[in-house]
């Protein structure tokens, strides 16, 4: 029995954790095939660093990422990679083996376990297709981008949505919708949404993730302490769409 087998048995697992090597490899292969956006939070860099999985070693000892921005960690550093796929959040720890600045390729260890990373403390309510409404977001008042699209689901703490339109705030010109425009941790100054028959809620927040969902870009947003008024509006929407 290998050391990693002992480790997997000793840790506390949830039903959504992935612990078998073959299951981990299959899960990572789906991430690679789908071009899923991953990220880790660097204490040295002060923000989230986006990554894309590029290769899984044949011996299942190493994996390779493409760093979308400057990679701030050194060889030997342990990073916790986070992402969302198929509506679920996951994370895994990996140790940096090497980084090539000219190519942006990061080589690291094959994860010993992929952990369920669901952090929603409130029930998530999926909005039916027929009842979906538009969410409008501004990332910065004096610059940045504005984007809008249909809501997917909603909680008291945040929402997810499809991005259908992006505007450059300074020039007021429409931009092509690309996942590179959305960086985890991006501050969102204004988030507005209004279901049919309800008042409009306005909150601020931050971007948690951005992933490719087929031909669309899906983003997850976390609210920052909504006002009592907006909180009551969101609660009424949740009651309406949850059938309570």
N, C-alpha and C positions, 0 to 999 in steps of 0.2 A: 504493500500500500504506500503510495507516494505521499510526500509532505502536504501537497495541495488537497489530496483526498481527506486527510485528517483535518485540515483547516476547514474544508467545506462542511464537515459533519459537526464541527465545534461551534460554528457561528449560528446565530439565531436567524432563521430564514423565514420569508413570507411565501405565500403560495405563488406569487408571481416572479420570485427570484429564479434565475437560470444558473444551474450549478454543474450540469454534466458537460464535459468538454465538447462532445459532438453537438449538443444543443446550443452551446455558446458559439461554436463555429457556424452553425446554421443561421443563428440570429445575426451574427456579424456579416454573414454573406448577404442577408437581406438588406442590411444597412448599406453595404457596398453597392449592391445592385440598384437600390433606390436613390443613391446619392444623398442620404439623410444628413442634415446638418447637425453636427455635434459641437460641443463647446466645453471649455473648462474655465474656472475662475482662478486667475493668477493673482496671488497676493503681491507679487513683485511688480506686476504690470498694472494693477489697479482696476482691471475690468475683465470681462469675459473674452476669451480668445476662441474664435471659431475654427473648427477642423472638419475635414472630410476624410472618411476612411478610404484608402486607396488599394490596400492589398492585405491578404491574410496569408501568413507563412504556411507552406505545405506541412511542416512539422508541428504546426500549431504552438509555436514557441514565441513568435513575434507577429506584430501587426505594423502596418505603415499608414500614417496620416499625411494629408496635405494641409499645412497651416495656411489659412486664408489671409492672416495678417502676421505681423512679426511674432515669432515664437520666443517667449522670454525665459524659458526654463533651461537649466543645464543638464548634462548627462547625469543620470542617477536620481534625478528629481522624480517624486511620485506625484501624479496628477489624477484628479477624479473627473472623468469625462461624463457629461450629462447630455440627454437628448430625449426627444419624444418620437415614438413610432407607433402607428396603428392605434392612436388615441391613448397610449400609456407612456408614462415617463420612466426612464431607466437611468442607471449610472454604473460605472465600473472604474476600478482603480488600475492604473498601469504605470510602469516605471520607464522613464525615458532612457533609451540606449544611445541614440545619436540624433543629431539634427543638422541638416545641410541648408545653410542660409540661402545659397544660390537657387536651390530648387524648392525650398519650403517643405521638404520631406522629413517627417519625424518617424523614427523607428522606435517602437516600445514593446514591452512584454505583452504576451497574450494574457488577457484577464482570467483570473481563477474563478471568478463569479461575477455575474451581472445582477445587480440588485434592483428591486422595485423602488422607484423614486417618486411615487405618487405623494404629493405634498398637499393636495387639496383637503382642507379640513372641513369644507362645506360640500354638500351634495351638488354634483354637477348636473345641470338639466340641459339635455339636448333640445334644441329648437327645431320643430318639424319643418321640413322643406317649404311647405305651403305657407308657414307663418314667419319665415326668416325675415329679418329686417336689417337695414344697413347700419354699419358702425363707421363713424368718421373720426379720424385720428390725426393729430398734429404733433410732430416730434420736437418742434422748437418754434417759439414765437418769432424769432428774428432770422431764422434760417432753417435748414433741415428739410424734411419732407412732410407732406400730408398724404394720407392714404385712406382708402375706404373700401368696403366690401360687405358681403353678407355674413352675419353672425352664424356660428356653428353651435356653440354651447355657452352656458352662463352659470356662474356661481356668485356668491356674495363677495368673493375675493378676486374674481377676474373673469375672462372670457377667451374664447378662441374664435377666429374669423378667417375667411378667405380674403386675400387682397386682390381686388379687381382693378383698382386705379391708383396711380401714384402721381403726385404733383410736386415739382420743385417750388418751395415756398417763395424764394427770392424772385425767380423769373416768372412764376405762375404758369410754367409750361408743363405739359404732361410728359411723364417719363415712362420708359418701358418697365414693366413689372419684373424685377429680378430679385432672387433671394439674397444677393450680395448687398442689397440696400438695407437689409434688416439684421442688425447685430444684437445678439442677446445682451441685455443690460441697458439698451437704448432708452433714454428717458422720454416719456410721452407726456407732453404738457396738457393736452386736451383730448379726451375720449368722450364722444357723444353718441348716444343711441336711444332709439325710441320705438317701442313696439306699437302695433296698431291698437288704438284705444287707451294708450298710457301716456303719461307725461314723459318729457325727455330727461334722461339722466346724463349728468356731466361729471366726469371724474378725471384724475390724472393717474399715471401709472408708469410701468416700465415693460419692455419687451422681454419675455422669458425665452422664447424659442421662435425659430422660423424654419419650416420644413417644406420640401416639395411633396405635394399630395396629388399625384398624377400630373396633369398639366397646370395645376394651380399652386399658388404659394399660400400656405396656412401659417398663421402666427398665433402665439399665445401671449396674452397680456395679463399682468398682475396689477390690481388696483392699489392705490396708495390712500388709505384712510378716507373713504368716501364721506361726504357730509351726511348728516342725518336725513336730509331731504332726498339725496340721491340713493342712499341706502334703502329708504322706504320704497322708492320707485323700483329698485332692483328686486326687493323682496316681493313686491306685488307681481312682477314679471315671473319670478320663480314659481310662485303659487299658481299663476295662470297656466304656465306650461308644464308644470308637474302634475296638474290635475287636482291639486289640493285646494 
